[in-house]
Amino acid sequence: MAHEVVEGFKFEQRHGKERVRVARVWKTPQGRHFVVEWRVGISLFSDCVNSYLRDDNSDIVATDTMKNTVYAKAKECSDILSVEDFAILLAKHFVSFYQKVTGAIVNIVEKPWERVTVDGQPHQHGFKLGSEKHTAEAIVQKSGSLQLTSGIEGLSVLKTTQASFLHLIFADKYTALPDTRERILATEVTALWRYSYESLYTLPQKPLYFTDKYLEVKTVLADTFFGPPNTGVYSPSVQNTLYLMAKATLNRFPDIAYVHLKMPNLHFLPVNISNKDGPIVKFEDDVYLPTDEPHGSIQASLSRLWSKL
Ligand SMILES: O=c1[nH]c(=O)c2[nH]c(=O)[nH]c2[nH]1
């Protein structure tokens, strides 16, 4: 964030509106409906230092106006568009419409409404809430430069075998964990990936390009986590699985320059219960105590060495 000198101090500021909720419906003449629900956050960089220093708000874009703009622009979108394209469209509006606005950050979380199937047929206008969420963030400067990041929040995945955690060579007097040859591997993936498009003028023009990409990235992440349907894939650690998922994403998508994965290790503890007469429950890779507190915390990012990032 750029700073300026104000009354002998270094000063940085931005202002915006958070959690603006909007839903948009599109209806085809054939009666097929499409719906999105977005939670929008906006942050503007602008020359409005006067409002901080004195009784002068003449340079301010009111945050109420930003909120209204979300609805006005949603109304103007006559065709369904990706959450990325809406974030870009909004950010672009703020930097071009307001002379004093030098940069805009727009982030959006999309609620996963999915079309339902009734009697084996996709419903024309019925939707149910899915689980993981699609996120997007567009950072746009007045010059037209762009930083576009997409993500997944809350992708919960679990496998019941082909996971171990061995060879803890750092075993010290505080280490109690034995080598685990068989375990449940469960996590809730948060993924972020940055596209290599760095200007508003070099973006792919194909409608729903970024929606398709989101679905493909999700598939690559999940397929790498699970492996082939019958045999699966061996995981020696969350770390290794995370790395393979990140690498598969960069290898598969040339226009993704950076990927960050956060994968908490949601432990499933073996259950062994005994009383004075002996075992009540003896763990045989079958009965577990699922926990999420405490959980392992593993995150990493991967980017191309030769990218401009
Ligand atoms: O996949 C794992 N990574 C770790 O770093 C770790 N630490 C631990 O106790 N169990 C596990 N499992």
Ligand as a Chemical Component Dictionary entry (heavy atoms), coordinates in Angstrom:
data_LIG
# 
_chem_comp.id                   LIG 
_chem_comp.type                 NON-POLYMER 
_chem_comp.pdbx_formal_charge   0 
_chem_comp.three_letter_code    LIG 
# 
loop_
_chem_comp_atom.comp_id 
_chem_comp_atom.atom_id 
_chem_comp_atom.alt_atom_id 
_chem_comp_atom.type_symbol 
_chem_comp_atom.charge 
_chem_comp_atom.model_Cartn_x 
_chem_comp_atom.model_Cartn_y 
_chem_comp_atom.model_Cartn_z 
_chem_comp_atom.pdbx_ordinal 
LIG O1 O1 O 0 0.732 -35.559 7.914  1  
LIG C1 C1 C 0 1.177 -35.223 9.018  2  
LIG N1 N1 N 0 2.063 -34.183 9.093  3  
LIG C2 C2 C 0 2.593 -33.753 10.280 4  
LIG O2 O2 O 0 3.419 -32.790 10.297 5  
LIG C3 C3 C 0 2.187 -34.417 11.444 6  
LIG N2 N2 N 0 2.499 -34.267 12.759 7  
LIG C4 C4 C 0 1.794 -35.184 13.445 8  
LIG O3 O3 O 0 1.807 -35.327 14.698 9  
LIG N3 N3 N 0 1.051 -35.945 12.608 10 
LIG C5 C5 C 0 1.272 -35.483 11.352 11 
LIG N4 N4 N 0 0.786 -35.870 10.138 12 
# 
loop_
_chem_comp_bond.comp_id 
_chem_comp_bond.atom_id_1 
_chem_comp_bond.atom_id_2 
_chem_comp_bond.value_order 
_chem_comp_bond.pdbx_ordinal 
LIG O1 C1 DOUB 1  
LIG C1 N1 SING 2  
LIG C1 N4 SING 3  
LIG N1 C2 SING 4  
LIG C2 O2 DOUB 5  
LIG C2 C3 SING 6  
LIG C3 N2 SING 7  
LIG C3 C5 DOUB 8  
LIG N2 C4 SING 9  
LIG C4 O3 DOUB 10 
LIG C4 N3 SING 11 
LIG N3 C5 SING 12 
LIG C5 N4 SING 13 
# 
